[in-house]
Amino acid sequence: MDDHDWEPVASIGQHGLHLGLAHDGRWVVGRIGATPHPLEDALMPMLPVLEQSYREINRVTSEHPRAHAAPAWELVLRFALEGPSDDWADLALNWIEEGHPAQGLLDALDQLSRQARRAQRTRHRARRAWKHAAPSSARGAEQPRHDSA
């Protein structure tokens, strides 16, 4: 793929990165005038997109006439939730609280809520999101435990 095979759709953060669509319909990340990378290969550079409203970025990407599917937001959210930073995890939780489906992230939310090294507020938000999204059978089987990791 060369630098002319994609169209920027939304800015990511303040460093000149853009989320865009390749001409084959795949979501990519790159700088204007440079060769982009598939979104799934650029999760770290994608994290600043979490600073934007989920509703707004979802509207911009879903309404694009060439978008056949939404970007792989779940990969970005999982990367943020499983990473070492409470800041990125909190921004991912903002997206979930704004309406991004959390069913595919239940394991990451559960793990985050049980990590004693995490801020209490972050752990509690992760647990609330897990409880809201988990099927009632999983919520009934919940056993409190805390990992020291």
Contacts in CASP RR format, 6 or more apart in sequence:
PFRMAT RR
TARGET T0000
AUTHOR 0000-0000-0000
METHOD contacts of the structure
MODEL  1
MDDHDWEPVASIGQHGLHLGLAHDGRWVVGRIGATPHPLEDALMPMLPVL
EQSYREINRVTSEHPRAHAAPAWELVLRFALEGPSDDWADLALNWIEEGH
PAQGLLDALDQLSRQARRAQRTRHRARRAWKHAAPSSARGAEQPRHDSA
1 22 0 8 1.000
1 28 0 8 1.000
1 35 0 8 1.000
1 36 0 8 1.000
2 35 0 8 1.000
3 33 0 8 1.000
3 34 0 8 1.000
3 35 0 8 1.000
3 36 0 8 1.000
5 22 0 8 1.000
5 23 0 8 1.000
5 24 0 8 1.000
6 20 0 8 1.000
6 21 0 8 1.000
6 22 0 8 1.000
6 23 0 8 1.000
6 28 0 8 1.000
6 30 0 8 1.000
6 36 0 8 1.000
7 20 0 8 1.000
7 21 0 8 1.000
7 23 0 8 1.000
7 66 0 8 1.000
8 18 0 8 1.000
8 19 0 8 1.000
8 20 0 8 1.000
8 30 0 8 1.000
8 32 0 8 1.000
9 18 0 8 1.000
9 19 0 8 1.000
9 20 0 8 1.000
9 21 0 8 1.000
9 60 0 8 1.000
9 61 0 8 1.000
9 64 0 8 1.000
9 67 0 8 1.000
10 18 0 8 1.000
10 19 0 8 1.000
10 20 0 8 1.000
10 49 0 8 1.000
10 52 0 8 1.000
10 57 0 8 1.000
10 60 0 8 1.000
10 61 0 8 1.000
11 17 0 8 1.000
11 18 0 8 1.000
11 19 0 8 1.000
12 18 0 8 1.000
12 19 0 8 1.000
12 29 0 8 1.000
12 45 0 8 1.000
12 46 0 8 1.000
12 48 0 8 1.000
12 49 0 8 1.000
13 48 0 8 1.000
13 49 0 8 1.000
13 51 0 8 1.000
13 52 0 8 1.000
14 48 0 8 1.000
15 48 0 8 1.000
16 31 0 8 1.000
16 32 0 8 1.000
17 29 0 8 1.000
17 30 0 8 1.000
17 31 0 8 1.000
17 45 0 8 1.000
17 48 0 8 1.000
18 29 0 8 1.000
18 30 0 8 1.000
18 31 0 8 1.000
18 32 0 8 1.000
19 27 0 8 1.000
19 28 0 8 1.000
19 29 0 8 1.000
19 39 0 8 1.000
19 46 0 8 1.000
19 49 0 8 1.000
19 61 0 8 1.000
19 71 0 8 1.000
20 27 0 8 1.000
20 28 0 8 1.000
20 29 0 8 1.000
20 30 0 8 1.000
20 36 0 8 1.000
21 27 0 8 1.000
21 28 0 8 1.000
21 64 0 8 1.000
21 66 0 8 1.000
21 67 0 8 1.000
22 28 0 8 1.000
22 36 0 8 1.000
25 66 0 8 1.000
25 67 0 8 1.000
25 68 0 8 1.000
26 38 0 8 1.000
26 39 0 8 1.000
27 38 0 8 1.000
27 39 0 8 1.000
27 61 0 8 1.000
27 71 0 8 1.000
27 72 0 8 1.000
28 36 0 8 1.000
28 37 0 8 1.000
28 38 0 8 1.000
28 39 0 8 1.000
28 42 0 8 1.000
29 36 0 8 1.000
29 37 0 8 1.000
29 38 0 8 1.000
29 39 0 8 1.000
29 42 0 8 1.000
29 45 0 8 1.000
29 46 0 8 1.000
30 36 0 8 1.000
30 37 0 8 1.000
30 42 0 8 1.000
30 45 0 8 1.000
39 46 0 8 1.000
39 71 0 8 1.000
39 72 0 8 1.000
39 75 0 8 1.000
39 76 0 8 1.000
40 72 0 8 1.000
40 75 0 8 1.000
43 75 0 8 1.000
43 76 0 8 1.000
43 79 0 8 1.000
44 79 0 8 1.000
46 76 0 8 1.000
46 79 0 8 1.000
47 76 0 8 1.000
47 79 0 8 1.000
47 80 0 8 1.000
47 88 0 8 1.000
47 91 0 8 1.000
49 57 0 8 1.000
49 76 0 8 1.000
50 76 0 8 1.000
50 77 0 8 1.000
50 80 0 8 1.000
50 88 0 8 1.000
50 91 0 8 1.000
50 92 0 8 1.000
50 94 0 8 1.000
50 95 0 8 1.000
51 91 0 8 1.000
53 98 0 8 1.000
54 73 0 8 1.000
54 94 0 8 1.000
54 95 0 8 1.000
54 98 0 8 1.000
54 99 0 8 1.000
54 100 0 8 1.000
55 98 0 8 1.000
55 99 0 8 1.000
58 70 0 8 1.000
58 73 0 8 1.000
58 100 0 8 1.000
61 67 0 8 1.000
61 70 0 8 1.000
61 71 0 8 1.000
62 70 0 8 1.000
73 95 0 8 1.000
73 100 0 8 1.000
74 104 0 8 1.000
74 105 0 8 1.000
76 92 0 8 1.000
77 92 0 8 1.000
77 95 0 8 1.000
77 96 0 8 1.000
77 100 0 8 1.000
77 105 0 8 1.000
77 108 0 8 1.000
78 105 0 8 1.000
78 108 0 8 1.000
80 88 0 8 1.000
80 89 0 8 1.000
80 91 0 8 1.000
80 92 0 8 1.000
81 89 0 8 1.000
81 92 0 8 1.000
81 93 0 8 1.000
81 105 0 8 1.000
81 108 0 8 1.000
81 109 0 8 1.000
81 111 0 8 1.000
81 112 0 8 1.000
81 126 0 8 1.000
82 108 0 8 1.000
82 111 0 8 1.000
82 112 0 8 1.000
83 89 0 8 1.000
86 118 0 8 1.000
86 119 0 8 1.000
86 122 0 8 1.000
89 112 0 8 1.000
89 118 0 8 1.000
89 122 0 8 1.000
89 126 0 8 1.000
90 121 0 8 1.000
90 122 0 8 1.000
90 125 0 8 1.000
93 122 0 8 1.000
93 125 0 8 1.000
93 126 0 8 1.000
93 129 0 8 1.000
96 102 0 8 1.000
96 105 0 8 1.000
96 109 0 8 1.000
96 129 0 8 1.000
96 133 0 8 1.000
97 125 0 8 1.000
97 129 0 8 1.000
101 133 0 8 1.000
102 109 0 8 1.000
102 129 0 8 1.000
102 130 0 8 1.000
102 132 0 8 1.000
102 133 0 8 1.000
103 133 0 8 1.000
105 133 0 8 1.000
106 130 0 8 1.000
106 133 0 8 1.000
106 134 0 8 1.000
106 138 0 8 1.000
109 126 0 8 1.000
109 127 0 8 1.000
109 129 0 8 1.000
109 130 0 8 1.000
109 133 0 8 1.000
110 126 0 8 1.000
110 130 0 8 1.000
111 147 0 8 1.000
112 118 0 8 1.000
112 122 0 8 1.000
112 123 0 8 1.000
112 126 0 8 1.000
113 123 0 8 1.000
113 124 0 8 1.000
113 126 0 8 1.000
113 127 0 8 1.000
113 130 0 8 1.000
114 123 0 8 1.000
114 145 0 8 1.000
114 146 0 8 1.000
114 147 0 8 1.000
115 123 0 8 1.000
115 147 0 8 1.000
115 149 0 8 1.000
116 146 0 8 1.000
116 147 0 8 1.000
116 148 0 8 1.000
116 149 0 8 1.000
117 148 0 8 1.000
117 149 0 8 1.000
118 126 0 8 1.000
131 139 0 8 1.000
END
